[in-house]
Amino acid sequence: MMNGGEKMKKQNQKVRVMAFMAMFVAIQLVLEPLTKITEMPKGGNISFSLIALFLASYLLGPVYGIIASLVCLGVQFVLGMAVYYGIASLCLDYIIPMTLVGACGLFPLWHFKQWDIPLGMIIIMILKTISHLLAGWFAFETPLVANLAYNIPYNVGTFIACFILFIVIYPRIKKFVQFD
């Protein structure tokens, strides 16, 4: 049985997690329109806004990362930042990719010298790109070559931007987001 101090500590930890989730959601939503390097005509862009969700997943855990990602997705639709093109696009362009991004923390960081390398980000961005390719095929009936030409550049650009930012930001922020 927990005593009063343990209950209070657990409650405070839950409040901290919710506050950090809200912070990462807000950061992603603000960065999305501000950091678009390029935008594709039917959706997709090179942007580093996903860094907030990658950080949420690694710092808070994949469950909270997925929740934060799906909250961002819902808010993006409400604010008109995402466009509904049908159920195939909804699932393959939005729900699956955002869930994958939120789950990035399932893959451990690789510690190389003084760096924390997010190997999961590589895996997740490959799976995210495959999901977008499937959306191009099923939702938009885009031929393979055109589909690859459309989806790969912005996903690779987003990956590079987020990967570099993660390497720089993660060591500086992880000490502030610890739950003991």
N, C-alpha and C positions, 0 to 999 in steps of 0.2 A: 504494500500500500504506500502511496506517495504522501509525503508530508507537505505542508503548505508551501515551503520553499521550493521543493521540486516541481509542484504544480505551477507555481508562478514562473519558474525558469522555463518550463515547457511552453506555457502560454506566451511568454515573451519571445521565445524562439519562433513560434507560429506567427506572431505579429511581425517579427523581423523578416521572415520569409515572404509574407504577403507584401510587405513594404518594398523589398527588393524586387519581387515579381512585378509590382506596379511600376517601379522605376525602370526596369528593363523594357517593359511594354511601352512606356511613354518614350523612352529613348528610341526604340525601333520606329514608333509611329512618327516621331519628329524627324528622324534621320531619313526616312523613306523618301519624302518629297525633296528634302534638302540636298541629298547626296547622289542624285541620279546623274551618272556620268553620261549615259545614253539610255534612251527608252525605245523599245521595240513597238511597232504599230499595233500589234494585237496583244500587247502585254509582255511583261518581262523587261528587266533593265539591269544595267551594271550599276550597282549601288552597294555601299557598305553598311546599310541599315541592319542587315542580318547579324552583324557582329554582336548586337545587343542580345539576340536570342541564343547565339552560340555561347556567349559568356554566361547567360542565365542557366543554360543546360549544364555547363561545366562547373559553375559555382554553386548552384542550388540543387542540382541533380536533374536527371532526365524527366522525371515526372513533372516537376515544376517547370522545366523547360518546355515541355509539350503544352502544358496549360497556358503558359505565357504566349507561346506561338499561336495557339488557337484563339486566344483572346485578341491578339493582334489581328489575326485574320478576320474575326467577327467585326472588329472596329473598322478595319479597312473597308469592308463591304458597306457598313453603315455610313461611313464618310465618303463613299464613292471613289475610294482609292483602288478598289478591285472591281472587276466587271464580270458579270455572270454570262457565260456563253453556252450554258447547258450543263447537264449533270456530269458528263464525261470530263469537261473542262474543270468544273467545280472540284471534282475528286482528284483528277490527275495534275491540274495546274495549281491548285490551292491547298486542299486538305492534306493530301499525302506529302507534298513537299514541305509544308509548314510543320507537319507532325515529325517528319524526318529531321528537320533543323532543330526542333525542340528536343529530339532524342539523342542528339550528338554526344551528350555526356555519358551515354552507355559505353562509349569507347574510351579507354584510358588515355591520358596524356603520355607521350613518350618524352622522357627527360633526357635531353642531350646537352651535356655540359651545363651551362646556366639557363638553357632554354626549355620551356614546356611546349612541345610540339603537338598540336591537336590532330592526331592521325584520323580521328573520327570525322573531322571536318572534310578530309579528302574523301572518305567513304560516303559520307552523307551527300556531298555535292555531286558525286557520281550517280548515286541513287536518285537524287533530286533531278538531275539532268535527264536520266532515263524516264522518270515520271513525266517530265515536260515533253520528251520525245513521243511518249505514248499518247499524251494529250494531243499533240500535233497530228498524230496518225488517226486516232479515234474521233476526236472532237472537231478537227478542222480538215481531215482527209488530205493532209499535206504530204506530198511525195518525200521519200526518205532524204534525198540530197538537199532539198529545200528545207526540210525539217531540221537536219543537222546544221545547215548554214544559219538558220534562225536561232536555234536554242543553244548551241555550244558556245558561241562567242560571249554572250552575256552571262552565262553560268560560269565560264572560266574567268571572266573579268571580275565577277562578284567573288568567286573563290579566292583569287589572288589578293584582292583588296581586303577581304575579311581575314585571310590567313596572316597577312602582314600585320594588320591591326591587332589580331589576337596575340601574336608573339610579343608585341610591344605592350599592350594593355594588361593582359592577364596577370603577369607577375606583380604589377603595381596595385591591382584591385583585389587580388585574392586574400590579402591579409585583412581587408576590411569586411569581407563576406565570409567569415568563419563562424561555424556553429559548434561550440564545445559543450 
